[in-house]
Amino acid sequence: MKPGLIHGAAALAALSIFVAFNFNHLLAPPIIPQSQDFLHKAEINHLIGAFGPESLAFDANGDGPYTGVADGRILKWVGAERRWIDFAVTSSNRENCTRPFALDMEHICGRPLGLRFDRKTGDLYIADAYLGLHVVGSNGGLASKLVTEFEGKPLVFTNDIDIDEDENVLYFSDSSTIFQRRQFMASVLSGDRTGRLMKYDRSTKEVTVLLKGLAFANGVALSKDRSFVLIAETSTCRIHRLWLKGSKTGQSEIFSELPGFPDNIRRNSEGEFWVALHSKKGPISHAIVANPWIGKIVLRLPINFKQLHYLLVGGKPHATVIKLNENGEIVKVLEDCEGKSLKFISEAEEKDGKLWLGSVLTPSIGVYSL
């Protein structure tokens, strides 16, 4: 090994010791000036016997939310009864899908991530990390396959989805062509740039790649007038805009640079966008992401997943949600700075004056009154 790499490895090994001793002040990300520390006031809705409600969606009647969890089920919240019920699954092979969280079974049981309802048909569209795009009717049950491969190769990490009902197309993200969902840390730390924004035409059944070379393609959201689509690039902490209409049709640009790692994007009724940050970007995570060779060394360090994740997210985990206007400008930041109620947020869905907050890494969702 070259001397420089040896020194780098030694330095990173020292950092892993800092992680073990919980030196939060050394790892903490910077404060966002306009942030409001309000999310600790959120009501917590626990999922009994389930884990990781990443995405949240309401049907055309306003019922729900519906959410996908780690054992492959899609659950529906019945507010009048204050309970979750089974709604749908993406895999028929569920004999051993009994544990709330089992990484080794996700490719068999399915792992539903992004959810979207077609407002015209009432169908629920599902981006399953391992099994591709699926759809299920309003009565639920076993979802039907739509897209599981592209150019003869299976989709490796289907993540999020949005629907243009007028054009009869789906826009979806494929986070990586190399790493599966359970390897998401390796995708980020290795500098993987095989993520894609893709389109599925429901009329022709044709799948096309709209953007490629993305570093962990993630959340997807159409603008209110359907003139552009946004795609979160998690590893680089930014959001891209691809123009679908107008003089810039087919052109892409940076829509927003963010102070953390974006997950899902959801538009509200005003045309603004809520972006859930998996975490803010601290000094160490910034150095790792900016220098893939450092990340590759970190992956070889003798530290477990929890310590590795702790190093990347910058110490004490806490929830951060950002609202952007149609120009990509930050207009609101909400946090639970001490992580009292909410820690890792994967999606923020606004409905009827409330912000419903999903989390791929906890067994609960949050409900915050705006």
N, C-alpha and C positions, 0 to 999 in steps of 0.2 A: 504494500500500500504506500502511496505517495505520502511524504511528510505532512503536506497540507491536510490530507484526508485523515491522517492519524490524529493531528491536532484537533480537527473538527470533531472526530469521534470522541476524543477525550472531553472536549468542551460539552458535547451533548450528553455524555455520560454524567458529567457533573450536574447538568440541568435536570437529569432524571432523579438525582438525589434531592434536588430542591423540591421536585414534585412530591417525592416520598415524604418530605418533612413539611409539606403544605405551606410553602412560602407564598401566600396569596399576593402579597404586596409586590413581589418580583414579577409575577405572571399577569397581574390584572390589566385588562385592556383600558384604554383611555375613556374618560367620561364624555358622553355626547352632550354638548352644551344645552340644547333645547329639550333635553329629555325630561319627562315627567314620571316620577317614581310612584305610579298609581296601580300597577298590576297586582300588587299584593292584596288589593281589595277584591280581587276576583273570587267568585264562588267556585268551589272545586267539586266537580262531578266525577265520582270514582266509578270505574268499570270493574265490577266484581268478576273475577275469573278471566280477565282479558287484559291485554297490554298493548301499548303503542298506537293509540288512535291518531294516525298521521294527518289524514285529510277529513274535512267535514263538509257535508252537502245537504241542502234542503230541497225537497221535491217541489213540484209546481203548486201544490196545495199549501206549501209552507210547513209541512210536517217534517219532523226530524229534530236534530241532524242525524244523518247516516254517517258511519265511519268504518274504515277497515282496520282490523287489528292483527296482531302478530301471528295468530294461529290460523289465519286465512279466512276468517269470517268477516262479513260486513254486517254491522249491527245498526239498529234503528232505535232512536230515543223516543219513547212514548211519554210525552210530557205529562199528560193527564194522570198517568199511572206511576210516574217517577221511576221508570225502569227502562233498561235496554232489552231488546228482543232480537233474536237472530233474524236476518233478512235474506242474505245471499252468501254464496261461496263461489270461488273461481276454480276450484279443483273438486273432482268427483272422488278422488282417492283420499278419504278423510278418516280411514280406520285408525290411524295412529296420531291424529291431530288433536290430542287431548290436553297438551300442555299450553298454558297461556303464552309462553315465550320459549321457542326452541329453534335456534338458528339452524341447526342441522336438519330441520324438517321443512324449512320455508320453501324449498324448491319443489316439494311434494304437495304440501298443504296450500301453497300460494301465499303471497304477501301483498294484499291490496294497498296501494299507496294513493295516488290521486283519484278523486271521485268527482264526476260532473253529471248533472241531470240534463237531458234534452227537454227543454221546456215545451216543445211541441208534441212529442210522443210520450213523455213521461218515463222513458227508459233511462236507466242509470248506466253510465259508461265508467269503466274501471281500468286504471293503469296498474297492472299487477307486476311487481318487480321481476318476477321469474317467469310468469306465464303470458306476458304481453297484454294487449288490449282485449277487453271483454265487454259484453253488454248484457244486462238483465232487465226484464220487464218490471212493471210496477208492482207485480205480485211477488217478486223476489225469486229465490230458488237457486238453481245452478246456472251460472252465467254462461253465455255462448262466446266462443272464441271469435275474434275479429282479425287481429294481427299478432302472429307469434314469431315471424321471421322476416328478414329482408335480404333479398338477393341470395336466397338459399341458406342463409346463416341465421340461427336463432337470435332473437333479441336477448341481450344479457341483463339489462338493468332498466326496464321501463319504469318511469317515475311519475310524471304528472301529465295532465291532459286538459284541454279546453275545446269547446264545441262552437262552431259557426253553423247554426241551424239553417240560416238563409242560403249559404253556399254548400251546405250538406257535406262539410269536411270536419275532421278532427285534427287538432294540432297536439303533438305529444313529444315528450322528452325521453331520450335514451341516454342515461347518464354516462355509460361507458360500454365499449365493445369488448373490454378485457375483464373488468372487475364486476362481480355480482354485488347485490345490496349488502350482504353480510361482510363484504370486503371494502366498505365505503371509506374507511380510514386509509387503506392502502392506496385507493384511487386518489385521494386528496394529497397524501404525503409524497407519492411517487411522481407527481406532476403529470399524471395521465390527462391527455387531451384528445380523447376519442369520443367525447360526448356529442350528441346530435339533437337538433330540433327537426322533427319529422311531421309529415302531413299524410293523413289517410282520407282518400276520397270515397265516401260511402256509396256513391253511384257507380263508380268504375272499379272499386276495390283496389285502386292503385295506391302504392306507398311511395313517397318521394322524400328525399333529404333536402331540407331548406337551409340549414346551417350545420357545419361540421367543425371539428377541431376545438370543441368546447371543453373546458376544464370542469367536469362534473355538471353537465346540463341538468337542471332541476325544475323549479316551478315554471308553469306556463300560464299566460293570461292574455286574452284579447282585449283591445280597447273597446270602449262603449260603442263607437261607431264602426267597429270592425276594420278600421283602416290600418292597424298594425297589431302585431303580436309580440309579447315580451317573453324572454326566456332567461331564467336565472342561471348564472355561471357561478356555482358555489365556491370553488377553490380560489377564484380571483376576486371574490367579493364584489361582483358587479352584475348588472342586468343589461342584456342586449335588446334592442328593438329592431324588428324586421318589418319593413313597410309592405303592406299587402295591397294598398290602393294609392292612387295619386301619382304625382310626378316622380316620387322616389320608390315606386314599386320594385321590390326585389332587392333593395339596398338595406344593409344593416348598419347599426351604429350603437355606440354605448349610450344607453338610456340613463343609467345612474351608477355612480360609484358609491359603495356602501361601507359603513364602519364595521361590518361583520359578514358572516357567511350566510347568504340568503337561502332559504328553503322554498316553500310554496309562495305563490303570488295570487291574491284574490282581489278582484275589482268590486267596489261597492256601487250603490245605485247612482252616485254622483260622478262616476267615471274615474275615481281615485283608486289607488292600488295599495292594499295592505301587504307588506312583506314581512314574513316571519324570519328572524335571524336565529339560526341554530345556536350561535354565540357571537359575541363581538370579537374583533380581531385584536389580540394583544401583541406585544413586541416580539414574543417568541414565535407565535403562530405566523406573524408577518414574515419573519426571517425564514421560517421553514417553507412557507408557500412560495415566497419569492425566489427561493433557491432549491430546486428539486433535489439536488445532490444531498442537501442537508436532510431533507425528508426521507430519502432512501437510507441514509445512515441511521436515522431515528428508528426506522422500521426494524433495523437489526439489533437495536439495543435490548438488553435483558429486562424489559419492563412489560407489564401486562396491559391488556386493553384499557382498563380503567385509568391507569397512569398515563398511557399514551393519549387517550382522549382528553384527560385533564390538562396535559401539556399543550394540546392544540387549542382548547377553548379558553385558556387563560385563567386558570385558578377557579374560584368559586363560581359555579354555574348559576345563571339567572336569566329570566325571560326578557327578551327585547323584541319589540314589534315596531315597524316603521311604516308610516303612510306617505306615499308619493303622489304628487299631482300628475296630470297628463304630460307634463314637461320633464318628469323625472326628478323634480325638486322635493326634498324632504319637507313636509308640512307638519308632521307630528311624530313624536317618539314616545312610546310608552315602555316602561320597564318595571320589573320587580327587582330592584337593585340588590337586595339582600337574599333573593331567592326564597323568600318566606313562604309563598304560595305556589309560585310557578318557576320552573327552571328552564328546561329545553322546550322551545316552541317550534313546531313545524308548519303551522298554518294559522291564519287569522281570518275568520269569515264573519263579515258584518251583516247583522240582520235585526231589524226592528229595534235599533238603538243599543244593541248588545254586540260585543265582540266575542265570538266563540273561538277558543284557542285549542288547537290540537297539539299533540306531542308524541313523536315517534319513540321517545325514550322513557315514558312514564305510563302508569296505569290509570290515567285520569285526563280530563279536559278541564279547561277553565272557562268561565263565563264572566265577562267584565262589562259593566254598564257604562256606556260612553256618556 
